[in-house]
Amino acid sequence: MIVSHRHKFIFFKTKKAATTSIEIALSSLCGPDDIITPITEEDLRDNNAQNFRLPFRDWPMEGKLRRLIGARVTERRSGYYHHIPAALVRRYLGAALFDAYFKFTIERNPWDRQVSHYFWQTRKDATRPDFAAYIARPRKEKIIDNFDIYSIDGDIRADFVMRYENLEADFGEALARAGLTSTPPHLPRAKAGFRQDRDYRDLYDNASRETVASWYEREIRAFGYEF
């Protein structure tokens, strides 16, 4: 995720929606005081991470307790991190800055997004499980908590939600709304190549279709997504 004090915007990094590519592009616009969280070790490119660690006094209590017992303290427990939820960003920044900055993110059709997640999660398997069998696994292994990243107490707090299906145009609009009217930075394909080139709907049966619909009822209702 990115907090740009230079341009007064916050970018919430969701999952399986080209946000790594967006983050890399946005980082080229940031100033020395802006917050850029690290890309995880499984991602493919450097994004010039900076300023994401908090002073010890501002750490979440879990991080302080882990430091006390000598356990490893990660960015998640000591500052900003890549999929940090909006509620924690607001706590760290303060409500005044959080409310004043332009906040945006990106979302994707949940049925398509779940297929992308399936190919990513099973990319190292010697034999990929059938998609319907994968969906039938315990829910916690597969859930994508994007809605909780850009909402607080069930209310969407992003001022603009780009659509993956309209990425180039929506990215341009987001930059314009952030006051960045110069030539948009190039969008790299940072995590492409793990998915088969086929219609996501081909992988579903009726049961898996309804299961995914039940998991992501909030974003389907909020953005009018259809299978």
N, C-alpha and C positions, 0 to 999 in steps of 0.2 A: 504494500500500500504506500501511498505517497501523501504527505502533507506539504504543500508548497506555500510557504509564507511569502515568497517573492510574488506569486501570482494569486494567492488567496484561494486555493482550491484544495479539496481533499478527494483522493481517489481510493475508493474501497475495492480491494482485490477479491473478487469472487472466484469460484472454482469452475474449471472446464468451460470457460467462456472467452478464451483469448486474452485473459487479463495479463498474463506474463508479457505478451507482445505489446499491449497497451502500456504497461508499466515501464518497459524498456524504452519505448518511444517518449513517454512523458519525462523520464529521468534526464533526457537530453536538454530539457527546458528548465531544469531546476537550478536554484542557486545554492551557495555554500551553506546556508542555514536551513535548507529544506530537509524534511525527513523522508528517507527512502529506505524501506525495509529490505533485508537481504532476500534474494531469490534462493529457494531451497536447493540443496545439493543435487536433486534430481532434475532441476531445470537446467536449461542449456546455455544460458548466456549471462554475462555480468551486467548488472544494472547500476553500478556505482553506489552501492548501499552506504548510507551515512546517517548520523545523528539519531539512530533508532534506539540506542540504549539510554535509559533514564538514570538520573542520580539515585543512589541507593535509597534515599529518604522517600522517593516516589514509587519504589517498586511495589507491586502487589504483595500482600502478606504471604502468599504461597512462596514467592521468590525469597523473601527474607527468611522464612522458616527453613527453606532448603539450604540457604547459605549458612544458617546457624548450625545445621547438622552436618555440613560439609558435603552435601550432595551437589550434583551438577545443576547449574542454573542456566536455563536457555533464554533466548530472546523473549519467548512467550511469557516467561516469569520475571523478566527484568526490563521490559520496555515494549516498544511497538514490534509487531511481527506481520508476516505477509497477509494472513487472512484474519487480522484482528477485527472484532466486531465494533460497530459504530458506538455502542455504549461505552466501551473502554477507551476509544479515541476521544470521545467527549469528556470522559473523566480526566484523561491526561492533558488535553488541550485546555480544558475549561469550557463552560457552556457558551461564553461570549464569543470566543474565536470559532468554536464549532458551529454555532448558529450563523455567524457572519460569513464564513467561507462557502464558496460554491462546492457542493458535494455531488459526486457522480460515480457511477459504477456501470456494470454491464451484466445483462441477464440473457438466458438462452432457453429455447423451448425445452422443457424438462425431459421430454421423451428422447429428444435428440441428445441432450446433455448427458443423460444416463448411459446412452450407448457409447459416447465418447469416454466417459468414466470407466466403463466396462473394458474397453480396449486398452486404456492406460493401466488399469489395475491388473490386467492379465497379460501384460506385454512380456513378462519374463516367464510365464508358464510354458512348460514344454508342450502341453496340449491345452488349448483354450477350452474352458467349459462352455457348454451350450448357454446362450444368453438367458433363456428362461430358467435354467437351473441356477445360474449365477444370481438372478433376481430373487430366487427362492431362498438364498442363503440368509443368515441372520441380518437383520436390517442395518445394524450399526456398522457393518462392514462396507456399506455402499452409500449411505445417505450423504447428500450434498447440502450443506447448511447455508446456502447462499442467502436466503431470505433473512436469516439471523445476522448476517454480516452487515447488511445495509438498512436494517430496521432496528428500532428500539421499542420494546414492549409491544411488538406487533404492528407498529406504525413505521412506514417507509420513511427514512430520513435522508435519502438521496434526493437531491433536487432534480436530477436527470438520470434516468436509467437507459443507457444505450442498449440496443438490441443486437445480439450477435448476428442475427439474420440480416441486419442492415448496418454492418460494422463501419465501413468506410464513411458513409454519410453521417452516421450518428457520432462518430469520433470527431469529424469536422465540426458538427454542431456543438459538441461538448467544449471543444477548444474555443469556439466563438463565444459561447456563453461564459467561459472563463476569462474572456478578454484577450485571447491569444489568436489574433487574426492573421498572423504571418503564415507562410507555407507550412502545412502540417508535417510533422516528422514522419519518416518512413515507418510503417508497421511491419516488423519482422515476423516471420512464422516461427515463433520460438519453440513450440512443442508439437509441431506437425509431424506426420509420418507414421503414427502408431495405429491409425485407424484404417480399416478397409474402406475402399471407395464404393459404398453402396448406400441405398436409402435406409435410414435408421428404422423405418417402419417395417422393413422386411424381417427384422430380428424378433419382433414381438408376436406373442399370441395374446388371446383375450385376457388371460389371467395376469400376465406380466404388464400389459397395458393398463389394467385397472389398478394393479399394485403401485406402479409409478404415479398414476394419477392421485392415489390416496396419499402418497408421501409428500407431494408438492402441490397440494390443494391451494395454498396461499398464493404462490406465484402464478398458478394457472388462473385463479380468480382475479388477481391484481392486474395481470397483463393480457388476459384474454387468450392465452395459448390454447391451441387445439392439437390433437394428435396428428 
